[in-house]
Amino acid sequence: MESRIPLCSRSAAEVAARRVAAAIDELLARSLSDERRAIASELIVATIVRGLQENVTINGKLWHEIPEVEDPLQDMDMASLDKTRNNYITTVAGKRRRYPKRILNHFVRELKAERECLKLYHPYLPKSLKKECNTDDAKHKELSERVTCLATETSAVMKLLPSMLTKVDNLCKAVESTNGMATGGTNAIVHSPSVEVTPVGEAHAGLQLPGTPLKVSAERHSLLRPRAQPDEQRRVTLRRRLAVDMSPE
């Protein structure tokens, strides 16, 4: 496991070491003479530098692997970097032979526009998370009136709900009873012992059933093709038909 402390800049570490050495030198000046203080300061600085070399890494590299003269832009803050960039842009635009002033104006306008856009940027915050309280009395009154109207309408709808459910229940029962009566009449016609067998064409020609086309086709299908019957009921029906056919006219 790596026990060294990771840093990003050697010059920044050296500046911090010089600050510590200066603070220690001030403490030693109160109790030691100048000669002894100079010797002690040299020893302290050497100890601090040796500790940095042994216990610090710069961007993943050892202390002696980093050059003493680093990139001057590495330790600059954002304002200094912004100023340096503007200087570079001015220098490059001034070296161009064709329309250097126009190019420079375009660069400057673009940079100013970008900065203004960054100043106008505000993070999006949903309305539900806003903690600001609106002190407008008129809006509060309007909202309270709307809430009251909504509550009244909701209460009226809830009062009408039982009667609506009763009407729907009665309608369902009426539809079920109508379907049962239609099915019973169809079964009586099909299973009647005195029914006369007519050809299919005549049956289609004389058949008139009220209702929608889908209902008429369903009833015709039920009349022409009755449902399968149990064996015992089929035998009784056959005996009745034979008795009708064999009876003297």
VENKA-V511812 format. One record per backbone hydrogen bond with DSSP energy under -1.0 kcal/mol. CO is the residue of the C=O (numbers start at 1). NH is the residue of the N-H. Records with the same first field share a line. If there is no record, write none. Layout:
CO: NH ; NH
This chain:
5: 57
7: 59
9: 13
10: 14
11: 15
12: 16
13: 17
14: 18
15: 19
16: 20
17: 21
18: 22
19: 23
20: 24
21: 25
22: 26
23: 27
24: 28
25: 29
28: 32
33: 37
34: 38
35: 39
36: 40
37: 41
38: 42
39: 43
40: 44
41: 45
42: 46
43: 47
44: 48
45: 49
46: 50
47: 51
48: 52
49: 53
50: 54
51: 55
52: 56
55: 5
57: 7
58: 61
61: 58
63: 66
71: 74
77: 81
78: 82
79: 83
80: 84
81: 85
82: 86
83: 87
84: 88
85: 89
86: 90
87: 91
88: 92
89: 93
90: 94
91: 95
99: 103
100: 104
101: 105
102: 106
103: 107
104: 108
105: 109
106: 110
107: 111
108: 112
109: 113
110: 114
111: 115
112: 116
113: 117
114: 118
115: 119
116: 120
126: 129
136: 140
137: 141
138: 142
139: 143
140: 144
141: 145
142: 146
143: 147
144: 148
145: 149
146: 150
147: 151
148: 152
149: 153
150: 154
151: 155
152: 156
153: 157
154: 158
155: 159
156: 160
160: 164
161: 165
162: 166
163: 167
164: 168
165: 169
166: 170
167: 171
168: 172
169: 173
170: 174
171: 175
172: 176
173: 177
174: 178
175: 179
176: 180
177: 181
178: 182
179: 183
180: 184
181: 185
182: 186
183: 187
184: 188
185: 189
186: 190
187: 191
199: 203
200: 204
201: 205
202: 206
212: 216
213: 217
214: 218
215: 219
216: 220
217: 221
218: 222
219: 223
220: 224
221: 225
230: 234
231: 235
232: 236
233: 237
234: 238
235: 239
236: 240
237: 241
238: 242
239: 243
240: 244
241: 245
242: 246
